[in-house]
Amino acid sequence: MKDLLLTISLIIVSNSTFANYLQIQSTSVNFETDGILEENIGLDAGFDSDSGISIEYGFHDGFENGFSIQYVGVNAGANWSHTLTSSEATSINSTLDNFISTEVNNLLDIDINSGDILSLSEDYEVSVLMLKYNLNSDLGERFFYSTYLGIGFTRVDFDADISYITPSNQLAVTSGDSDTLFTYELGLGLGYYLTENISIIMNYTYRDAQDGEFSYFGVPLPDTDVGLTSLDLGVRMNF
């Protein structure tokens, strides 16, 4: 899916009839979700911000108002490990009993106790394709600012590993899923003209991907929303 979105973006870039600027930015993303497993079974891994790339191509003349297409690709991950207390072990056993079917639970023989080490790892690959409308205004001779909104889709692929270690045993289970989510975005940008055709630009963007449907070991999870707040810094080239 990621390769498909990138291919579509490059095809658009190659067609100069409809566009006149290319913008490439480094994207520092705050992956604003508690995580699929945190939201559903209470294991909080705590996500780190991660970096990716944003490519945007505009459909209008100069820096005037108009449409653009944007592709964003980023990976995010989290790791968590903890030696459980008695109350934590009881709580997690109860949660797992409610979450995992009896057949799967019996197969995995999950029985977590005080003193066991429980670990969680989640990895996400995120691809965003957006159609944006941009409002641009000059701020004096060199600076300009942009406000924009967009609609599109976010593809989320996730893999999760849960493991626990006891004095006599170690068990690790892995599963994953993917979904494509409707997404909207709002943002604000500030630019500086280096030359008539080249600018440095910094954007702050909030994206909200709604109602992701994922499953873990075939067990459907409640809908999960994913927020992607990013700070982007890069170059805009005007053609």
N, C-alpha and C positions, 0 to 999 in steps of 0.2 A: 504493500500500500504506500509506503514511504517513497519507494522508487517511482511509483506511478504519479504521485503528487509532484515530485521533483521534475519528472518528464513533462508534465503539463505546464509547469512554470517555465521551463526552458523553451518550450514551443511558443509560449506567449512572448517571452523575451525576444525570440528570433523574428517576431512579426512587427517591424517598425511602423507599419501602416497605422496601427491603433494606439501607439504609446510613444512617449518621448523621454521618460527617465527610468533609470535603474537604480535601485537603492539596496545596498548590501550592508547588513548590520550584525554585529555580535550580540547575542541575546542572553542576558542573565535572568533566569526564570526562577521564580518562587512557586513551587508546585503546591498550590493551596488546596490540599485535601488532607484529611487525617489518614488517608490510605484506605484501600478497599477492605483490608482485614481489620484495621482499627475501627472503621465505621460499623462493621458487622459482627466482629467477635471480640473487640476490646483490646487488641494487641497494638500498642502505639510504638511504631518504629521511628517516627520523627524524620521528616524528609529534609534533605539538604537542597539548597539552591543549586542549580546546574546550568551549564552554558550550552548554547546551541547557535543556530544561524537563522537569520531572517532575510529573505529575498523578496523584494517588492518591485513591481513594474507598473508605471502610471499610464493612464489613458488620456491625459490632458496636456495642454501646451504649457511650457514653462513651469512655474510654481503656482499656477492658478488652480481654482477649485476643480475637482473632477474625481474620476474613479481610478482605482488601482487593484491589482491582484497581488496577494501576499502569501508566501509559503514560509512556515516556521517548522523547524525540526529540532527536537531536544530530547535528551535522555535524563531520567531522574531515578534515584534509588535511595534506599534507606536500610539501615541495619540496627538491630536491637537485641540485647542479650541481658539476662537477669537471673539471679539465683532466687528462687521463689520462697516466700514465707508460707506458712500453713494456710493463712486466710487467702492469699493470692492463688495458691494451688486449688483450694476448694472452689473459689470463684471461677477460675478458668475451666475446671472440670465441668462445672455446671453450664457454663457458656458453650463449651464444645458439645455437651450432650444435647443442647437445644439446637445447635447449628449443624452438626454432622449427623447424618442418618445412622440409625442403629447398626445397619449392615456395614457401613464404612468404619464406624467406631470399633466394632468387633474385629474387623479385618486388621485395622491398624493397632488394636490393643492399646489405646491411649488411656493411661491412668497417671496423671501428673500429681506428684507429691511434694511436700515441703523439702527444700534442699536441692531439688532438681534444677538444672540449668535450662531455661527455655530461650530459644533464639528465633528471631524472625528477620527475614530479608525480603525486600520487595524491589523489583526492577520494572521501570516503565519506559516505553518508547512512545513518544508523542509526536504526531505530525498534524499540522494545522494548515488548512487552505481557506483563505478568506477573500471575499469581495468587499472592498472598502470604499467609502466616500469621504474625501478629504476637503477641509476648508482651510485655506492658507492665507496668511496676511503678513506683510512686511512690517518689521520693527526697526525703522531707520534704514541706513544705507546697507548694512551688512547682515543684520539678523532678520529672521522670519519665524513665525510660529505656525503650527498646524493643530487642528482638532479633527478628530475622525471617528467614524463608527463603521462597523462591519458585521457581516453575517457570513457564516460558512460552516465548516465541519472540522471536527477534531477526531483523529484516529488514535485510540489508546490501546496499546498492547502491554499486558502486565504478566509477570511471572512472580510467584511467591514461594518461598521455602520456609517451612517451620520445622524446627528440630528441638528435641530435648534430650538431655543426658542425665542418666541416673547412675548410682554407684555400680550397677550391674548391666546397664543396657544403654543403647543409643538408638534413637529413631529419627529419621528425616523424611519429610513428605514434601512433594513439590507439585504445584499445579499452576495453571495460568488461563487467561482468556483475553478476548479483545472485543472492542465495540467502536462504532463510529457515532459521534455525538453531534447534534446540532449545537452551534456555538455563536455567541455574539461577542463583540469587543467594542470597547470605548478607549480613547487615548488622547494624549497631548504630546506634541513634539516641539522642539526648539532647534532651529538650524542657523548655521553661519556660512555665508558665501565666501569660499576661498577664491573662486574666480566666478565669472559669469555662468559657467556651466557645471561647476563642481562645488559641493557644499558638504560640510560636516553636520550631521543631524543626530539628536538624541531624543528618543521617544520613551514615554511611560505608558504602558498598555495594560488594561485589565480585560481578561477573557473569561467567559463563563460557559463551560460545556455541561449540558443538562442531561440528567436521567440516564447515566450509563448502566447498562444491564450486563452484569458479569456473573460467573458461577465459579465455584471452587470445588473440585472433585465432583463436578456434575450437579452440585447443590446450588440452585439459584440464590443470589444475594439480593438484598434490597437495593433499589436504585441508588447510584452513587454520582454525585456532582463533582466536577473537577474545575478548579479555578487556576488560571495561569496568569499571574501578574509578572510582567517582565520590564526590565530596563534595557533599552537597546541603544547601542552606539555604533555609528558607521558612516558611510559615505553615500551621497546621492550624486549621480552623474546625469546631467541633463543633455538630451540629444536634439 
